[in-house]
């Protein structure tokens, strides 16, 4: 089992940048496939960026070229660098870990990102 804690959210002006972090506790961080999701007010939770089982990355079309996902296995941490932020990026951002063997999903509690125009 893994526990996830997101940080780095906040209020930023349009065009600004934020870096989100997701710290994972527990063992065997390497065997979890990590991803970032977001949920805007009144909206559904959607994938923002994630790692595939093969280690490649995928992004929502709306964030391609602006957001970058990274992970540091030595620190049990996954990051989301967000540049050129737009008001429509406003949402609660969640970190998700998927166990590569049994497919179990684990979620953090989320961190709020607010982008003002």
C-alpha positions in Angstrom: 0.0 0.0 0.0 1.1 3.6 -0.7 0.1 6.9 0.8 0.2 10.0 -1.3 0.5 13.6 -0.3 0.3 16.4 -2.8 1.8 19.9 -2.3 2.6 23.0 -4.3 -0.8 24.3 -5.2 -1.8 27.9 -4.8 -3.0 31.1 -6.5 -1.1 32.2 -9.6 -1.8 34.7 -12.3 -2.5 33.7 -15.9 0.8 32.9 -17.6 2.5 31.9 -14.4 4.0 28.7 -13.3 3.6 26.2 -10.4 5.3 23.0 -9.5 3.3 20.3 -7.8 4.8 17.5 -5.9 3.4 14.2 -4.8 5.3 12.4 -2.0 4.7 8.7 -1.6 5.2 6.8 1.6 5.3 3.0 1.8 7.5 0.6 0.0 8.3 -0.3 -3.5 7.6 3.1 -5.1 9.1 1.9 -8.4 6.3 -0.6 -9.0 3.6 2.1 -9.1 2.6 3.8 -12.3 2.1 7.4 -11.4 -0.2 10.1 -12.8 -1.7 13.5 -12.2 -5.4 14.2 -12.5 -7.5 17.2 -11.9 -11.1 18.1 -11.2 -12.5 21.5 -11.9 -15.6 22.8 -10.0 -18.6 21.0 -11.4 -16.5 18.9 -13.6 -15.3 15.3 -13.8 -11.9 14.1 -12.7 -9.6 13.9 -15.8 -6.1 12.8 -16.6 -3.6 15.6 -16.9 -0.3 13.7 -17.3 0.9 10.2 -16.5 3.5 7.5 -17.0 2.6 4.4 -19.0 3.7 0.9 -17.9 6.6 1.3 -20.4 7.8 4.4 -18.7 6.8 6.8 -21.4 4.6 9.8 -20.7 1.2 10.9 -21.9 -0.6 14.2 -21.5 -4.0 15.7 -22.0 -4.2 17.7 -25.2 -5.1 20.8 -23.3 -1.7 20.8 -21.4 0.7 19.5 -24.0 3.7 21.7 -24.3 2.9 23.5 -21.1 3.0 20.8 -18.4 5.8 18.2 -17.7 5.6 15.2 -15.4 8.6 13.8 -13.8 9.5 11.3 -11.1 12.4 10.8 -8.7 12.4 7.2 -7.5 15.1 7.9 -5.0 12.9 10.5 -3.3 9.6 8.6 -3.9 8.2 11.7 -5.5 6.4 12.6 -8.7 6.3 16.2 -10.0 4.1 18.2 -12.3 5.7 21.3 -13.7 3.0 23.6 -15.0 3.9 26.6 -17.1 1.9 29.2 -19.0 -1.0 28.5 -16.8 -4.5 29.5 -17.9 -7.7 30.2 -15.9 -9.1 27.0 -17.3 -6.3 25.1 -15.5 -8.0 26.0 -12.2 -8.9 22.7 -10.4 -8.0 20.4 -7.6 -5.0 18.4 -8.7 -4.7 14.8 -7.5 -1.9 12.3 -7.6 -2.7 8.7 -8.4 -0.6 5.6 -8.0 -1.5 2.4 -9.8 0.1 -0.9 -8.6 1.6 -2.4 -11.7 0.9 -6.0 -10.6 -2.6 -5.9 -9.1 -3.9 -2.7 -10.6 -5.0 -1.2 -7.3 -5.4 2.6 -7.4 -4.4 4.9 -4.6 -5.2 8.6 -4.5 -3.9 11.6 -2.6 -6.3 14.2 -1.1 -5.5 16.8 -3.7 -4.0 20.3 -3.9 -5.9 23.3 -5.2 -4.6 25.3 -8.1 -6.3 28.6 -8.9 -5.3 30.6 -11.9 -6.5 34.2 -12.0 -7.1 36.1 -15.3 
